[in-house]
């Protein structure tokens, strides 16, 4: 069984989910198909004004919850890394290139760490170049391809395909046609993986 797992390096929850999704479903005959999308483009009503910003109590809880989940899943996480919000388009497009070259995991996990554990400027081409090089690909050629209009169009098309499937945020993953949204839905998804495999 293949489980498509939609993510964007911009989302800390998708980072936490990504660190454990493969190990969580290990031994169940499941293959995780990581699919980068543009989180900013998934919003159902992008033109509408957002509500009031969260108050201090909710902000305090939110940071505490993220840190609790990071501890629970054993992920290195630094909330201060979220202070600056880099555009992750190039990083997502580089992930597609790494995937095409059979080096996705070698790129993906360090890329997420660079964003959410080390607070690197992952929108800078030299940072993406270094991640590609460390993943074992020809970094010059890979970065050139990742920066191309063709890869931008592919990421946009993949995002649109996700929207048409019902995706509105990340992490989102599917068991068959049943959609699950959120880092805290793995247990529920596991139930349906086991049910389908029975």
N, C-alpha and C positions, 0 to 999 in steps of 0.2 A: 504494500500500500504506500502511495506517495502522499505526503502532506505538504501542500504549498504553504509557505510561511512568509507573509508579507511584512516588510520592515523598512524603516528609514533610519539612517544613522543619527538623525536629528532627535529621535525619541529615546529617553532613558529607559522607559518600560520595555521597548523593543530590544534594547541592549540586554536588560536583565533576562528577558525571555529567551533571547538568542543564546545566552551563555549556557542554558540548561536544556534547550529543547531536544537536542540530539540524544543526550544522555538519558533524559526523562523517558523517551519512547524507545530506547535501546532494548533489544530483545523481543520486540513486538512485531517484527517484520515490517517496520516502517522506515521509509526514506524521507528525509526532510529536504524539500526543494525551496531553498531560500530565494525570495523574489523581491528585489529592491523596488520601491515605489516612492513617489513624491508625497510625503505626508501633507504638505501645505495644499496640495491639489485635491486631496480626498474629502475636504470639508463639503458637506451637503449644501450649505448656504453661505458660500464665501463672501457674498456681498452684504450680508446682514451684519448689523452692529453687535458686537459681543456684549454680554451682560457685564455687570459690575465686577471689578477685579476681586479675587478672594480676599477675605479679611485676614488679619494676623493669625487668628486661631487656625484657620484652614491652611494657611501657608506653613505654619509650624508643623501641623500634622502631616502635610504633604511631604515635606523634607524628611520627617521622621519615618514615614511609611516607605519612602524610597530607600533610605538607609537600612531599615529593617529587612526589606526584601533583598537588598544587596548582601547583607550578612547571611540571610537564609540560603541564598543560592550560591554563596561563596564567590561573588563577583567583586573585584576591585572597583570601587566607585568613589568619586569625589564630587560632591554637589557643587562645589565652586567651579567645576568644569562646565556647569550649565549657565554660568553668568553671561558669557558671550554666546551668541547664537549664530554659528557659522552656517552658510549655505552648504548643504550636503550634496548638491546635485553632482558635482564632479566626483565625489567619493562614491556615490551610488553608481555612476556610469563606469567608474574604474572597477567596481565590484562585478559589473556585467562582463567587462573585459577579462578579469581574472577568472570568472566562471567559464568563459569561452575557452580559456587556455588550460582548464583543469586545475587551477590553483586558487579556487574560491576560498576555501577555509583558511589557507595560508595568508590570504589578504583580509578576509572578513573579521576574524577575531582580533587581530592587531589593530584594524581600523576602528572597531568599536572601542577598544581599550584606549586608543589615541584620543578619541572624542570624549569618553565618559570617565576614564580613570586618570588620564594624563593631561587632559585639557589642552591638547594641541590644536593649532589653527588648521583644522582639516579641510578648510576651503582654499588653502594655499597650495598651488600646484607642486611646490617643492616637497611639501609634506606628503601629498598623495604619491609623488614620484618615489619617495623613500619607502613608503608602504608597499608599492608595487615591486620595487627592487628586492625588498626583504621577503616578498612572497615568491621570489624565484622566477620572475618573468623579465623579459627585456623591457625595462622600465621606460626608456625613451619612446619606443614604439607603442607600448601599452598606454602611456599617458597621452600620446598624440591621438590614438584611437578613442580613448575615453573623452577627450576634449572635442571630438568631432560632432558635426550636426547630426550625423547618422545615429550616434549613440544617444544624443539628446532626444531625437525623435523616437528611438526605441524605448527609452525610459518613460517618455510621455505616453506612448502607446500602451506600455505595460501598466502604467498607472490607470489609464482609461479602461483597460480590460478589467482591472481590479474593481474599479468603480461599478462597471456593468455587472460584476459578479456580486455586488453588495457591500464591498469593503468601504469603510468610512474612517478608519483609523488603523494604527499599528500598536502592537503586533496583532495581526489577524491570521488565522490559519483555518484550514478546512479538513474535515474528515468526511470523505465523500462530498456531498453537497451541503453538509451541515457546517455553518460558519461559527467560529469562536473568536471573540475579540478580548484581548487583554492577557497580561502576564499571569493572571490568577485563574485562567480557564483550562490549564493543562489537565487537572484532575478530571474535569468533566469530559474533555476531549479523549482522555485515556479510556474512560468508560465506553465511549462509542467506538473507539479503535478495537477494544476487546470484544464488544458486541458484534461488530462486523466480521471479526476474525473467528467468531465462535461457529 
